[in-house]
């Protein structure tokens, strides 16, 4: 019984192509796996190359940044030196001028206030009492300060 079952299975599988399909699927599967692995390896290689390029660019930028920092420190030192030199020159100029205490400084200088005609009437002069509001006085004629009769 065992032999007949096997012969019937082979007799059915060979003409219908079932056995060929199973064999071709097994071979194709191996080829697909190899193609998939090869494609993955190509992707890994491409990513590795890109990573190396980015890494080299990163290293170059870090070197450039270090150079800029050195230049910035040199400029800071020059600025400090020039600031000290300017301060010493200012002190030297102040000591050499004979009337350095009597000269007006720019920050203390105020422009003169010029009064124009009509400033008082427009209320532009502040702090100066106006004649009609300075002191209320008794008006013998019964007039109020604005000129009206009571």
GIQUIHU-V852105 format. One record per backbone hydrogen bond with DSSP energy under -0.5 kcal/mol. NH is the residue of the N-H (numbers start at 0). CO is the residue of the C=O. E is the energy in kcal/mol with one decimal. If there is no record, write none. Layout:
((NH;CO;E) (NH;CO;E))
This chain:
((4;0;-1.8) (5;1;-1.7) (6;2;-2.4) (7;3;-2.5) (8;4;-1.9) (9;5;-2.3) (10;6;-2.7) (11;7;-1.8) (12;8;-2.4) (13;9;-2.5) (14;10;-0.8) (15;11;-1.2) (16;12;-0.9) (16;13;-0.6) (17;12;-0.9) (18;12;-1.2) (20;16;-2.2) (21;17;-2.2) (22;18;-2.3) (23;19;-2.9) (24;20;-2.4) (25;21;-2.1) (26;22;-2.4) (27;23;-3.0) (28;24;-2.5) (29;25;-1.7) (30;26;-2.1) (31;27;-3.1) (32;28;-2.7) (33;29;-2.4) (34;30;-2.9) (35;31;-2.9) (36;32;-2.6) (37;33;-2.6) (38;34;-2.7) (39;35;-2.4) (40;36;-2.3) (41;37;-2.3) (42;38;-2.2) (43;39;-2.5) (44;40;-2.5) (45;41;-2.5) (46;42;-2.7) (47;43;-2.5) (48;44;-2.4) (49;45;-2.5) (50;46;-2.6) (51;47;-2.3) (52;48;-2.2) (53;49;-2.6) (54;50;-2.6) (55;51;-2.4) (56;52;-2.3) (57;53;-2.5) (58;54;-2.3) (59;55;-2.3) (60;56;-2.5) (61;57;-2.2) (62;58;-2.2) (63;59;-2.3) (64;60;-2.5) (65;61;-2.2) (66;62;-2.2) (67;63;-2.4) (68;64;-2.3) (69;65;-2.1) (70;66;-2.3) (71;67;-2.5) (72;68;-2.4) (73;69;-2.2) (74;70;-2.5) (75;71;-2.5) (76;72;-2.2) (77;73;-2.2) (78;74;-2.7) (79;75;-2.4) (80;76;-2.4) (81;77;-2.9) (82;78;-2.5) (83;79;-2.3) (84;80;-2.2) (85;81;-2.6) (86;82;-2.4) (87;83;-2.2) (88;84;-2.3) (89;85;-2.4) (90;86;-2.3) (91;87;-2.3) (92;88;-2.5) (93;89;-2.6) (94;90;-2.1) (95;91;-1.7) (96;92;-1.5) (99;96;-0.9) (102;98;-1.0) (108;104;-0.7) (108;105;-0.7) (113;111;-0.6) (114;112;-0.5) (118;115;-1.8) (121;117;-1.9) (122;118;-0.6) (122;119;-0.8) (123;118;-2.8) (124;118;-0.7) (125;123;-0.8) (128;126;-0.6) (132;129;-1.1) (133;129;-0.9) (139;137;-0.8) (141;138;-1.6) (143;147;-2.6) (146;143;-1.7) (149;141;-1.2))
